[in-house]
Amino acid sequence: MPDPSPLFWPLADLLAAYARRELSPIEVTEEALARSEALDDHLRAYLTLTPEVALEQARAADAAYAGRAPAGALLGVPTAVKDLFDVAGVPTTLGSMVYRGNVAPTDSVVVARLREAGAVFVGKANTAEFGQSATTENLLSLGCGNPWDPTRTPGGSSGGSAAAVGAGLASVALGSDGGGSIRIPAAFSGLFGIKPTFGGAEDGASFRAMTEFACPGPLTRTVADGRALLGVILGRALARGPRRSLRIGWCPQPLGAPVDPGVRSTVADAVAKLPDLGHRVEEIQLPLEGWKDVFGPLVLADEWAHRRDLLQANAAELTTYARASIEASAKVTDADLDRARKGLESLRADLAETFSRYDLIVTPTNAVPAFEIGRRPREIDGQPVDALWGAFPFTAAFNVAGTPAASVPCGIAAGLPVGLQVVGPHGAEELVLDFCEELQEGLDFPRQTMAERWSLPRLATEGAVKAERQDGVAVLRISRSAKRGALSVEMLKTLAEALESEFVASASAVVLTGEETIFSAGADLTQVGKGLDDLAFDDAVAAAAAAIRRAPIPVIAAVEGPCMGAAIEIVTACDVIVAGAGAKFNLPATQLGILYRPAALRGLIGRVGQQTVARLVLLGEAFDAETAMRAGIVAEVVASGSARDAALRLTKPLASAEPAAVAATKSVLRRAVAAEAVAIVPEEEELRRHLLIERGRRQASEQPAKAPA
């Protein structure tokens, strides 16, 4: 078998093992659920896990194999379902706070097909709100992470589906593609993804978005797995045909859009191998002019038709991008729609003419490798690009065209996957699949990397940052690393990104808390002068602390256990610190002014020795919680185990306050903490009074001056 976990096996191997009774769908499903529980804090691939549904389906699949009943194409296969599709009895959130309690009464048509084929539904995969973004961020969780690097985006809007498959939290996943939402994540995550010809797989769900362009489709590790899943989605077999020589139109930069040099060379290297596979390649330009003028008005018309009421009733629960999209939809005119429909016909006719001369078209899938969450590139290869389409300018035009289009991994650039987009004429799904499978066999793409990266025992030691909402408060919970209770660079980066996300910005306050000895040693300082030479950890600590200070709303730290090393910088950057009675604070490095400054530490090592410095920094003078409060470090001491609840209690007056008052409270809290040696945070009524005072001052300052009588 190719990988240690069957969740990384090709479907053919998995189904064969089931049929031979070497594996049970129940044990594989239990592993998928266990891996998701243990690892998904790193990725946030799922919005909802569905263990009851999955285990019921797994037991039914196991009984079918035991009775040698006819097997469905996906019998017992753990599957992630994008949370734009309905699964009966399970919430369909659409990636939106507005619909977080919306339980679907029935299956979507395509989900019903997967159920009939025997798929096991592990959970509802993360998605951009209403599928309206090419990355996967919403207000229900922190941004979804890329399985190759969780600090980077997997793309969107089917990012959760890609993350689940890439990290072995499911064998395959159902996504949807209205402007690249399958192909973009496939390329960023080193997976195969395909959207079929428009209209070939009607979903029949009540949710509507991009209805002129969107198609359901698979995200899988291999083309063969994608073929099997797409066959179920379309309701027809997609057999592999004989190999033949094809005419390939190669367009390295459609419409001249800039491409990252690493992506450009990686894709070009893959295309250069096509003649050796017997294909004729000709570089071409594509007739895609005006696709945005078609795509934009028709997509916005859907927003106006189906979601305009949300601006009145639920505006505060919408992401910035969803709200902006609905607002923009009000400006679309009948003339805009008439021009868009004429342009749609023209573009499809022009592309059909191109396919009279070429069997397939190939382009880069995306213009860049995966970028950091929340940081869309504004410049590519020295040229400015717009944030909306700059990183992914090559996919949506083929949604407008309605043609089948796929992304297949073709190499690595800067340590991250690169995808090659393969486009065929209408109805040519088999041809696209055959070519992609041939290309996959001819390229040496390192798929094994993911099985190694997401090994459960190794990942369990790294720690994570979990995000949840409670009464309008963003609770960021640091799950400590198993190695010495340490914070890791990855955790610190995730924390900084979380504090700068819309998930946090839309809250009334942040409570930073954790599990067990959450705030503990920042790193193994016996390795100073080795692992810290590159300043990566130091930079991560500084970035997280700076993000706390920049947060526009109050940040309250709740500390229960040891707090030393890097955690001191994180905690003291917060506006308020609440400590459990058992909390301990180790402060010598702060007092010496050398906390995580490797150059200074190396100087000390040279004078007094490595072990002495380690003891000085890690085992120096300790403050208990009461002493820390008298020193002005802690604002309030509560019973052990109560710090999180006490911090949440302090946020209650903020829940009903206006945004300006909430922002003002950040400075009020800081002044309150600094006012006395024993700093006590005002109780609820006192804090409310401060809010009203600040709001009154702000309103008074905004009144125009009266003219003299």
N, C-alpha and C positions, 0 to 999 in steps of 0.2 A: 504494500500500500504506500502511496507517495508521501503522505504527511502524517505526523503523529496524531492529529485530531481528524476524525472523519468529516468534520465541518469544513475542512480544506480539500477534501477529495473531489475529483470530478464526479458528476452525477452518475455516470455509467458505473463507476467503481462502487459508489455508495449503494445504488439500487441492486447491483449484483451481490454485494455483501448481505443486504437484507434478504434477497431471494434465497441465498444459501444458508440463511439463518445464522450467519457469523456475527451479525450485528442486529440489534433490535431498534426499531424507530423510537421506542420509549427511551432507551439509554442515550441515543443521539439527541433527542429532544431535551432530555434532562441536562445533557452537557451544554446544549445551546443556551438554555435558560440560566444555568449556573455561570457560564462564561459571560453572559449578558449582565447578570447581577454583579459579577466581580469586576468586569472590565469596562462597562459602558460609561462609568463616571469619567473616563479618559476621553471618550468620544462623543457622548450624548447622541448616539445613533437612533435611539428609540425615544418616542414621546410616551408610549404606553407599552409595557410588556403584558402578554396575555397568557400566563402559565396555565390557567384552567382550560382555556380553549385549546392550547397546544397539546397538553397532555391527553385530553379527550380524543383529539385527532390522532395522536401517536398511538394510543391504545387501539383505536379502530384500525389503523394501518398495520399494527403488529398482528392483530387477529386475522386480517386479510392475508398477510404473508403466511401465518401459521396454517390457515385453511387452504392455502394455495389458490386463493380466489384471483380472478383476473386483476392485474395490477394497473393502476392509473399511472400516467407518465411521471407524476411527481409523488407517488405514494410514499409517505413518510419523510418527505424532504423538508427540513426546516426552512421556512420562508419568511422574509420581512415584507410587510405591506406598507407602502407609502401612505401617510395619514391624510391623503386626499380621497382615498377609496374607502367605502363602507365595508366593515365586517360586522355581521349581525351580533348585537349584544355588546359591542365594544365602542368606546368613544371615537368619534371622528372629529378631531379638533381642527382640521384644515391648517394646522400650525398657528392657530389664532386663540388668544385669550377669550375672544367673544364666544367661541364654540367649545370651550374646554369641558363642558358638561354634556355635550351633545352625543347621546348614545344612538347608534344606528339601529333601526328596526330590522333591516334586511341587508343582504350582501349586495354590493355593486355587481353588475353583470360579469365583469372580468374576475372579480373575487369568487363569484359562484363557480366560474370555470376552473379556477385553481382548486377550490374545495372539492369539486367533482373529480379532479385529477389526483386527489389524495394529499395535497400540500398541507403542511403543518404550519400554522400561523404563530410565529414566535412573538410578534409584536407589531405595533404601528410605528413606522419609521419616521424620523424627523424630517420636516420639510419647511421651506420658506412659507411665510403666511400667504395662504391662497395660491401657493405655487408661483408667486410673482417676483422671484428674485433668482439670480444665477448663483447665489450663495445661500447657505442654510442657517439663517439667524431668525429668531422670533422672540416673543416675550414669554414663551412657555419654558424656555431653558436657555442656557448659554449657547453660543454658536457651536454647531456640530463640527467635530474635528476630523481631519484627514487621517486614515489609517497609516499612511507613511510618515506623518508628522502631525500629532494632534494639535499643535499650535497653528496649523495651516488649515485652510478651508478645503473641504472635499468638493466644493462647487455646489450647485443647486439647480433646480429646487429639490431634486431627489438625492440630496447629500446624505441623509440618514440611511437610505437604501444602500448607497455605495459604502458607507462606513461599516454597516452591519456585515456585508459580504466580505469586505476587505480584511476585517479583523476576525473573521470566523465566528460571528455572532449569529449567522444564518448561512445556509448553503447558497441560496439565491435570493433575489429580491425583485419585487414589483415596483417599478417607477412609472413616471409619466413625463412626456416631453412635449412642451408647447413652444419652446424657443431654444432648445438645447438641454433641457433639464435632465435627460438621461445621459447624453453624450458628454456634456461638460463634466459631471462627476466621474464618469467612466474614465475620461482622459486624466483627470487630476488624481485618481485613485488607483490607476494601473489595472482597470477592469475592462471587460467588454460590455458595451451597451448598444442597443439598437432601437430606433423608432420605426415602426412599419409605415407603409403607405397610408396617408391620411384617409380615414373612413373605413379602414379594414378591420378595426377593432373597437366598435362603439361600446362605451362603458355603461351607459344607461343610468348613471348615478344622478342624484339631485344636484350635486355641486357642479357649477359651470364656471369655467375660466378658459380663455384662449380657445373657445369652441370651434373656431375656424382652423385651428392648427394642432391641437393637443392630441397625443396618442399614448395609450399605455404601452409599456415595453419592459424588457428584462435588464437587470444588471447582474452580471455573473463573472466568475473568474476565467472561464474559457468560452470560446465561441460555440463549442458543442453544447455546453450547458445553456447558453443563450438561445440556441436553436430549439432545444427541448422546451424551454419556458415560453418562447415566442409562439411555438406551435400550439400550446395550450391556450395562450391569449387569443390567437387568431382562430382557433377551432379547426385547424387543418394541419396535416403533416407537412414538414418542411425537409424533405429528404435531400441528402447531399448528392449533387450531380457529378458527372465525370469532369476531370480537369481539362480545361481548354485555354487556348491563347486568347487574351482579351485586349481590346483597345482601351487604354487608360488615358484619360485627360488629367494631367497633373497641374494644379494651380497652387503655387507655393504661397501666394499672398492675395487672396480674393479682394478685389477692389483696392488693392494697394495698402491694406491695413498693415501697420508695423507688427513684426513678430520678434519675440525674444531670440537672440542669436543661438542660444542653446537649443531651443525648440526647433528653430529653422534648420540647423545642421542635423539634428536627430531625425527629423522627419525626412529630410533630403537623403540621408543615408539609407533609410528604409526604402524609399522610392527607388534609389539606385539599384536595389537588389531585384526589382521587378523584372527587368529583362532576363536575368538569370533564371527566373521562374517561368520564362516563356511568354511574357507579356510585352506588348508594344506600348511605349510610354511617349506621350507628346505633351510638352508644356503648353498650357493654354490660359486664356483669360475667360472669366465666366460672366455671362450677362445677368448680373444680380443688382444692377443699379435700381435704386428706388425701393428696395425691399422694406426699409424702415418706414417709408410713407404708406406702405400697405399694412405692415405688421402693427404699428402704433395705433392708428385709429380703430382697427377692428378689435384689438385686444381691449382698448379703453371702452369701446362700446359695450363689451361684456361686463366690464366693471360697473358702468352706469346702470345697466339693466338689472344686475343681480346684487350689487352691494352699496348702492348710493344711500340707502336708509341707514347704514352703519355710521355715516358721518354725523347724524343727529343723535342716534341712540347710544353709540359705542365708540366714539372717537378716541376717548382716553385709553381704550383697550387695544387700539390698533398700533402696529409698528409705523415708524415714520414713512417707510417706503409704501406700505399698503394705503395709508392715509393719503399720501401724495398722489398715488395712482388713481384713487377714487376721485380726488379733487380735480385731477387733470381730465378725467373722463367727462366732466361737466362741460368742458370747452370744445368737445368734438362736435362738429356740425354735420348736417346731412350732406353738404358738399364734400367734406372730408371723406365721408364714407363712400360716396359715389366715386371719387377719385381712387380710393383704396381698392374698390372692387374692380375697377378698370385696370389698375396697376397689377392686381392679382392675376387677372386673365393674361395680361401681357407678359409678365414674368414667367408664368407657367408655360406659355407658348414658346418663349425664347429658350427656356431650358430644355423643353422637349426637342427643339431643333438641335441643341447641342448633343442630346442623347441619340440623335440619328447618326452622329459621327463617332461617338464613343460609347463603349459598353458601361463604363463606370467612370466616376470622377473622384479624385482624391485630393484632399487639402489637409493642413494641420487642423486638429479639432479646436484647440485653444491657442491663443497667441502667447501665453506664458505658462510656466509651471505653476503649481498651486502656491498661492501667496498667503501671508499671515491673515488670520481671521480678522475681519473688520478693516483691512488695509488694502483696498483695491488699488491696483497701480494706476497712476496718473501719467506715467511716462513709460514707453516701451522702446527699446533700442534708440534712445535719444530723442524720440518724438512724443509730443504730448498726446494723450488719449483721454476720452471722457470716461468717467467712472462707471457708467451704466454698461457700455458695450466694449470698452477698450480691451479687456482681457479675453473676451469671448465674442469676437466679431463674425465668426464663420459658421455658426450653427443655425441661427433663426431663419436665415434666408431659405434654408431647405425645408423648414416648417411651412413657410409661405408657399414654396413650390409644391409641397405635399408629397414629396418623394421619400422613399425609404432611405435612411441614413444611419450609419453606425460609427462608433469609435472603437478602435482596436489598439492595445498598447504596442508601441513600436520602439521604445527605448527609454533611456534615462538621461535627464539633463539636470545638472546641479543636484544630483542625488534624488530627484523626484521623477515620477513617470511622465511620459509624453504620449499623446494619442494621435493616431492617424485617422482622419475622417474619410469614410468610404460612402459614396452616394450613388444610388442606382436610379433608373427610370421607374415610373409608377408600376407597382406590382412585382418588382424584381427582388423581393426579399431573399429568395433562395440564392440568387446570383451574388448578392451582397454577402450573405453568410458564407457561401463557398469560398469567395475570394478572401474574406477575413480569416477563415479557418486555415486556408493555405498560407496566408501571410503569417499567422501565428505560429504555424509549424516551421516556417523558414526564419523566424527571428528568435533570438535568445533572450527573452524577457524574464527577469528574475522573480517569478511569482512566489517562489519558496521564501522570499524575504518576509512576506507577511506572516506565514506560519511561525517563523522564528521570532518576529517582532512581537507577536501577540501570544507568545507562550504564557499560559496562565501563571505558573509559579514565578516567573520573572516579573511579570507585570504587577503581581500582587505586592511587590516590595516597593513600588514607586510612589504610591500615594496619589491623591487626586483632589480636585476641588469640585464639590457638589453644590448645585444651585437649586433653590426652591423659593417659593413665595409664601408668605404667611401674613394675611391681613394687609396686603400692600407693601410689605417689607421684603427686600431681597435678602435672603439668608444664604451666605456663602460659607459652606462647611468644609474645612480642610481635613481630609482624611490622612492621617499621618503616614509617613513612609515606615515600612517595617525595619528599615536599616537605621537603627539608633534613633528612631522617632524623628528623622531629619526631614527638613524641607528640601525639595529637589528643585533644580532649575526649571524643569517642566511645570511643576506645581506653581512656582512663583510667576512664570510667564502666563499660565492660565489664570491665576489670580489677577494679574494686571489687566489682562484682556477682559475678564469678567467685570472689573470695576469700570471699564471704559465702554461696556456694551450697552445697548439700548435696554436690555433686560434690567440692568441696574438703574440706568438713567430715568426710567419710567416709574421707579419705586419711590416711596416716601423716605426711606432710610435703608441703610445696610447694616446687618449684624454679621460680623465676622467671628465664626465660632469653629468648633471642631469636635473630634472624637478623642476620648481618652487623654493622652498627654499631648494634645494637638500642637501646642506651640512649644517645640522642643529644640534640640540642637540643630543649627542651620546646616552644618556640614561636618564631615570628619576632619577636624583641624589638625590632626596628626599628619595630614597630607598637605599642609600648607607648604607652598614652594613647589608643589607638584601639580595636583589637580586644580589648584586655584590660580596657576600662573597666567591663564588666559583671561582672567577677570570675568569669566562668564557668570559665575555665581554672584560675584559682587555686583555686576551690572543688573542681574535679575532681581536681587534684593532691592537695589536702588530704584529700579523701574516699578516694582510693586509698591514700594513706599510712596513714590511720586504719584502713582495712580490713586492711592488712597487720599493724598492731600488734594489732588485735582478734582476728586469726586464732587459733584455739585450738591450732594445731599449728605446728611450726617452719616458717619461711619463709626459704629460702636463695636469694640472688641470685647468678646466674652472669653475669659481665660480660666481654665480649670486646673491645669497641671503645670509642669515646669515650662518656663518661658526664658529662653536664653539664646545666645548666638544671633542668627539672622532674625529670629522671631521678635527680638527686642526692637529692631528697626521697623518691622512691620507693625507691631502693636503700638509703639509710641507715635507712629504716624497717624493713628486713628484719633478721632475727635474725643472719644470717651473710652476708658478702659474699665470694665466691670470684672472683678475677680472673684472666683470661688474661694472659700476659706482655705482650701488646700493648695492654692496657687503659689508658685515660687518664681522669683525673678532673679536672674544672675546678670549683674551689670558691670563687671570690671572692664570689659572691652570698650563699652561706651565711655566710661570714665577716662580711659587711656586715650580715647580718640583714634583707635586703630581697628575698630570693628570691621572685619572683612575688607581691609585695605592690604592686599597681599604684599605690596612693596614694603610697607612699614613692618608687617609681620616678619618678612624675610630678614629685615635689619635686626629685629630682636632675636630671631633664631641664630643669627651669626654671633650675637653677644652672649646669649644665655642658653642656647640649645633648644632643639625642636620640642622635646618632651616638656620642658619647663614652660615654654610658651603655650603649648596645648593645655597644660594644667591651669595656667594663668587665665586663659580665655574661657575655658569650659568649666572650670571648677573653682572659680574665684568667689568673691563675696556674694552671698545670696540674701535676698530680701523675701520674707514671707509676705502674705497679702496685706496684713495689717500695717507692717512697716512700709510697704510700697505705697499704701494710701496716705500715711503720714508724710511721706516724702513727696507727695503730689503726683506720683506716677499713676495711681489707680484712683478712679472716681468713686467707686462704691465696692464694698466687700459684702458678699452674700454667702449663704450656706453652700458648701461644696455640692456641685451638681446643679446649681440654680443660676449660674451666670448667664446662660443663654436666655432663660425665661426672664431674668431681670432686665437684660438688654432689650428684649422685645417689649417689656412693659414700658420702658422709657420711650419707645417709639410710638406708643398709642396716640399721643396728641398730634402726631404728624400726619396720621392717616386722613384726617378731614381738613388739613390745612391747605392753603393755596400754595402753588409752587414757589412763589416769591418768598412766602413766609418760611417754607421748608429750607430754602437756600440760606435765608438769614439765620435760621436756627443753627446752622453749622458754626457760624461765628459766635452765636450766643453760648453754645455748649463749650466752645473753646475758652471763652472768657470766664464762664462759670467754673471750669476746672482750674483755671489759672488764678482765680480770685483769692483762694485761701490755701494755706499749707495743707490742711485736710480738705481736699476738694470733693464736695458732695454735689452730684447732679441734682438740679431742682426736681422736686416731685412733679406729678402730672399737672396739677393746677398751676404751679409756679412756671412750669415750662410752657403751658398754654398761655399764661400771661405774657411771657417773653415773646411768644409768637405774635400775639396781638399787638404788643408794643412795636415790634419790628415792622409789622404790616402797616400800622398806623404811620410810622415814620416814613416808610416808603411812599405811601399814598400822599402824605403831606408834601414830600419832596417833589412829587410829580405834578402837583397842582400849579397851573400857570400863575405867575405873580399878578396881583391886581394893580391896575393903573391908579395913580393917585387921584383923589377926588378933585 
